[in-house]
C-alpha cells in the first residue's frame, strides 16, 4: 500500500484509509502537505488497521478392540495299547501392539506482514498562516487459537495357551508330554496431541 497526498487550496481534507489484511504486508505511507496558499487549512487522516486471526482445532476419537489367541495345547494321546506315547507342543506366543498418534496443530506467523512500517510525513512550503494537521494511526493485532481434543479407548484380549494336553488310558510303554512356552505381550502407546506456534 502506497499513499501520497498533496494538498492545495484554502481547505483540503484527506480521506480516511482503512485496510485490513492477513497476511499481506503494509507498505509505507507517504504523506506530503506542500505548496498551499496563505491562511489555508489542511488536514490529513491516515488509519492503517491490520488484523490477523488464526484458529486451529483438532478433534480425534479412536476406539481399538483387539482379540489375539495363540493355542498349541489341547492335544490328546489316549487309549493306546503298547509302545510309548509322546506329546510335544510348540510355543504359544501372542503379541499385540497398539499405537495411536495424537493430532497436531502448527502455525507460523513469522512472515505474516503483521507489523506496519512507519509512516513518512512531509509538511513544507505552505503559505503564511496556514494550518496543517496530519494524523497517522497504525494498529496491529494477532490472535491465535489452537485446540486439541483426543479420546482414545483401547480394549485388548490376549491369550496364549500350551496346556490341556492329555495322555490317558494307555497300556504299556511310557507316556510323555512336553509343552512349549506360553507368552502373551501387550503394548499400548498413545501420543499426546501437540500445538506449535511460531509468532
MARSE-453518 format. One line per field, with one value per residue (C-alpha): residue number from 1; residue in one letter; x, y, z. Coordinates in nm, 2 decimals. Each point is the difference from the previous one (the first is absolute). Layout:
<nodes>
n	[NUM; ...] $
res	[A; ...] $
u	[X; ...] $
v	[Y; ...] $
w	[Z; ...] $
</nodes>
This chain:
<nodes>
n	[1; 2; 3; 4; 5; 6; 7; 8; 9; 10; 11; 12; 13; 14; 15; 16; 17; 18; 19; 20; 21; 22; 23; 24; 25; 26; 27; 28; 29; 30; 31; 32; 33; 34; 35; 36; 37; 38; 39; 40; 41; 42; 43; 44; 45; 46; 47; 48; 49; 50; 51; 52; 53; 54; 55; 56; 57; 58; 59; 60; 61; 62; 63; 64; 65; 66; 67; 68; 69; 70; 71; 72; 73; 74; 75; 76; 77; 78; 79; 80; 81; 82; 83; 84; 85; 86; 87; 88; 89; 90; 91; 92; 93; 94; 95; 96; 97; 98; 99; 100; 101; 102; 103; 104; 105; 106; 107; 108; 109; 110; 111; 112; 113; 114; 115; 116; 117; 118; 119; 120; 121; 122; 123; 124; 125; 126; 127; 128; 129; 130; 131; 132; 133; 134; 135; 136; 137; 138; 139; 140; 141; 142; 143; 144; 145; 146; 147; 148; 149; 150; 151; 152; 153; 154; 155; 156; 157; 158; 159; 160; 161; 162; 163; 164; 165; 166; 167; 168; 169; 170; 171; 172; 173; 174; 175; 176; 177; 178; 179; 180; 181; 182; 183; 184; 185; 186; 187; 188; 189; 190; 191; 192; 193; 194; 195; 196; 197; 198; 199] $
res	[X; X; X; X; X; X; X; X; X; X; X; X; X; X; X; X; X; X; X; X; X; X; X; X; X; X; X; X; X; X; X; X; X; X; X; X; X; X; X; X; X; X; X; X; X; X; X; X; X; X; X; X; X; X; X; X; X; X; X; X; X; X; X; X; X; X; X; X; X; X; X; X; X; X; X; X; X; X; X; X; X; X; X; X; X; X; X; X; X; X; X; X; X; X; X; X; X; X; X; X; X; X; X; X; X; X; X; X; X; X; X; X; X; X; X; X; X; X; X; X; X; X; X; X; X; X; X; X; X; X; X; X; X; X; X; X; X; X; X; X; X; X; X; X; X; X; X; X; X; X; X; X; X; X; X; X; X; X; X; X; X; X; X; X; X; X; X; X; X; X; X; X; X; X; X; X; X; X; X; X; X; X; X; X; X; X; X; X; X; X; X; X; X; X; X; X; X; X; X] $
u	[0.00; 0.15; -0.19; 0.12; -0.20; 0.07; -0.25; -0.06; -0.26; -0.17; -0.14; 0.09; -0.07; 0.15; -0.22; 0.01; 0.18; -0.09; 0.18; -0.05; 0.22; 0.14; 0.27; 0.08; 0.25; -0.04; 0.20; 0.13; -0.24; 0.13; -0.19; 0.10; -0.16; 0.17; -0.05; -0.32; -0.11; -0.02; -0.22; -0.10; -0.11; 0.12; -0.09; 0.10; -0.12; 0.16; -0.11; 0.16; -0.16; 0.16; -0.17; 0.11; -0.20; 0.09; -0.23; 0.10; -0.19; 0.04; -0.25; 0.12; -0.19; 0.16; -0.15; 0.21; -0.11; 0.25; -0.05; 0.31; 0.01; 0.30; -0.06; 0.23; -0.17; -0.30; 0.18; -0.10; 0.17; -0.25; -0.10; 0.31; 0.13; 0.37; 0.29; 0.07; -0.21; 0.15; -0.16; 0.23; -0.16; 0.17; 0.00; -0.32; 0.08; -0.25; 0.14; -0.22; 0.12; -0.24; 0.13; -0.22; 0.15; -0.13; -0.12; 0.21; -0.03; 0.27; -0.02; 0.28; -0.06; 0.36; -0.05; -0.36; 0.05; -0.16; 0.22; -0.06; 0.30; 0.03; -0.19; 0.19; -0.14; 0.13; -0.15; 0.19; -0.04; -0.34; -0.12; 0.00; -0.25; -0.08; -0.13; 0.12; -0.09; 0.10; -0.13; 0.13; -0.10; 0.14; -0.19; 0.12; -0.15; 0.07; -0.23; 0.08; -0.22; 0.11; -0.19; 0.02; -0.23; 0.08; -0.21; 0.18; -0.17; 0.20; -0.11; 0.24; -0.07; 0.32; 0.03; 0.27; -0.05; 0.21; -0.18; -0.29; 0.19; -0.10; 0.16; -0.24; -0.13; 0.31; 0.13; 0.38; 0.28; 0.09; -0.23; 0.17; -0.14; 0.24; -0.16; 0.16; 0.00; -0.31; 0.06; -0.24; 0.13; -0.22; 0.13; -0.22; 0.15; -0.19; 0.17; -0.14; -0.13; 0.23; -0.02; 0.28; 0.01; 0.27; -0.11] $
v	[0.00; 0.34; 0.32; 0.34; 0.31; 0.35; 0.26; 0.34; 0.27; 0.17; -0.32; -0.36; -0.31; -0.34; -0.31; -0.26; -0.30; -0.33; -0.32; -0.34; -0.28; -0.34; -0.09; 0.28; 0.25; 0.38; 0.22; 0.33; 0.30; 0.32; 0.31; 0.34; 0.33; 0.27; 0.31; 0.11; 0.37; 0.26; -0.08; -0.34; -0.28; -0.35; -0.32; -0.36; -0.30; -0.34; -0.31; -0.34; -0.30; -0.35; -0.29; -0.37; -0.28; -0.37; -0.26; -0.37; -0.29; -0.37; -0.26; -0.36; -0.30; -0.35; -0.33; -0.31; -0.35; -0.29; -0.37; -0.22; -0.37; -0.24; -0.36; -0.30; -0.21; -0.23; -0.30; -0.36; -0.34; -0.23; -0.36; -0.13; -0.36; -0.08; 0.24; 0.33; 0.32; 0.35; 0.34; 0.30; 0.34; 0.31; 0.34; 0.20; 0.37; 0.28; 0.35; 0.31; 0.35; 0.30; 0.35; 0.30; 0.33; 0.33; 0.28; 0.31; 0.37; 0.22; 0.37; 0.22; 0.37; 0.11; 0.14; 0.10; 0.37; 0.08; 0.30; 0.33; 0.21; 0.36; 0.27; 0.27; 0.35; 0.32; 0.35; 0.27; 0.31; 0.11; 0.36; 0.24; -0.08; -0.34; -0.27; -0.35; -0.32; -0.35; -0.29; -0.35; -0.31; -0.35; -0.28; -0.36; -0.31; -0.37; -0.26; -0.37; -0.28; -0.36; -0.28; -0.38; -0.26; -0.37; -0.29; -0.34; -0.33; -0.32; -0.35; -0.30; -0.37; -0.20; -0.37; -0.25; -0.37; -0.31; -0.21; -0.24; -0.28; -0.35; -0.35; -0.23; -0.36; -0.13; -0.35; -0.07; 0.23; 0.34; 0.31; 0.33; 0.36; 0.29; 0.34; 0.31; 0.35; 0.21; 0.37; 0.29; 0.35; 0.31; 0.35; 0.31; 0.34; 0.32; 0.32; 0.32; 0.27; 0.31; 0.36; 0.19; 0.38; 0.21; 0.36] $
w	[0.00; -0.11; 0.07; -0.11; 0.07; -0.12; 0.13; -0.16; 0.04; 0.29; 0.16; -0.07; 0.20; -0.08; 0.01; 0.27; -0.12; 0.15; -0.07; 0.14; -0.13; 0.09; -0.07; -0.26; 0.13; 0.03; -0.22; 0.14; -0.01; -0.16; 0.08; -0.15; 0.09; -0.21; -0.21; 0.16; 0.01; 0.27; 0.30; -0.15; 0.23; -0.10; 0.18; -0.08; 0.20; -0.08; 0.19; -0.07; 0.18; -0.03; 0.16; -0.03; 0.15; -0.01; 0.14; 0.01; 0.15; 0.00; 0.14; 0.00; 0.11; -0.02; 0.11; -0.03; 0.09; -0.04; 0.07; -0.04; 0.08; -0.04; 0.09; -0.05; 0.27; 0.02; -0.15; 0.10; -0.01; 0.17; 0.01; -0.18; 0.06; -0.02; -0.07; 0.14; -0.05; -0.02; -0.05; -0.07; -0.06; -0.15; 0.16; 0.02; -0.04; -0.02; -0.06; -0.04; -0.06; -0.03; -0.08; -0.02; -0.12; 0.14; -0.23; -0.04; -0.09; -0.15; -0.07; -0.14; 0.02; -0.03; -0.35; 0.01; -0.06; 0.33; 0.09; -0.18; -0.10; 0.12; -0.20; -0.18; 0.04; -0.17; 0.07; -0.19; -0.22; 0.12; 0.01; 0.29; 0.27; -0.14; 0.25; -0.09; 0.19; -0.08; 0.22; -0.07; 0.20; -0.05; 0.18; 0.01; 0.16; -0.01; 0.15; 0.00; 0.13; 0.01; 0.15; 0.01; 0.14; 0.00; 0.11; -0.01; 0.11; -0.03; 0.09; -0.04; 0.06; -0.04; 0.08; -0.04; 0.09; -0.02; 0.26; 0.02; -0.17; 0.10; -0.01; 0.19; 0.00; -0.18; 0.05; 0.00; -0.08; 0.12; -0.01; -0.06; -0.04; -0.08; -0.04; -0.15; 0.15; 0.04; -0.05; -0.02; -0.06; -0.03; -0.08; -0.03; -0.09; -0.02; -0.12; 0.15; -0.23; -0.06; -0.09; -0.16; -0.05; -0.16; 0.07] $
</nodes>
